[in-house]
């Protein structure tokens, strides 16, 4: 489960960075900027949950 959450976080971070840096919220993906230590990061909870579920399914199928 931890592996899947890490992969979901990487997927969410990369996609949110690419889409959010263009100024779009991508509608239902709900990408929003988060300020952490004077840095602007982009994040999306829907992408995180879907990416974690997808990674969990792939990891589960490989066993």
C-alpha positions in Angstrom: 0.0 0.0 0.0 2.9 2.4 0.8 4.4 1.7 -2.6 1.1 2.5 -4.3 0.7 5.8 -2.4 4.3 6.8 -3.3 3.6 6.1 -7.0 0.3 7.9 -6.8 2.0 11.0 -5.3 4.6 11.0 -8.0 1.9 10.7 -10.7 -0.1 13.5 -9.1 2.9 15.8 -8.7 4.1 15.4 -12.3 0.6 15.8 -13.9 -0.4 18.6 -11.6 2.9 20.5 -12.3 2.5 20.1 -16.1 -1.2 21.1 -16.2 -1.2 23.6 -13.3 1.9 25.6 -14.6 -0.1 26.4 -17.7 -2.8 28.1 -15.6 -5.5 25.5 -15.9 -7.3 23.7 -13.1 -8.3 20.9 -15.6 -11.9 20.9 -14.5 -12.7 17.8 -12.5 -9.0 17.1 -11.7 -9.2 20.1 -9.3 -5.5 21.1 -9.6 -4.7 23.9 -7.1 -1.5 25.7 -6.1 -0.1 25.0 -2.7 2.5 27.3 -1.1 5.2 25.4 0.9 8.2 27.4 2.2 7.9 30.2 -0.4 7.6 27.7 -3.2 4.5 27.2 -5.3 3.6 23.6 -5.9 0.6 22.1 -7.7 -1.5 19.3 -6.3 -4.6 17.3 -7.1 -6.3 14.9 -4.7 -8.4 13.2 -7.4 -5.2 12.3 -9.4 -3.5 11.1 -6.3 -6.4 8.7 -5.3 -6.8 7.4 -8.9 -3.0 7.0 -9.3 -2.7 5.2 -6.0 -5.6 2.9 -7.0 -4.0 2.2 -10.4 -0.6 1.5 -8.9 -2.1 -0.7 -6.2 -3.9 -2.7 -8.9 -0.8 -3.2 -10.9 1.3 -4.2 -7.9 -1.4 -6.6 -6.9 -1.6 -8.2 -10.4 2.2 -8.7 -10.4 2.1 -11.0 -7.3 
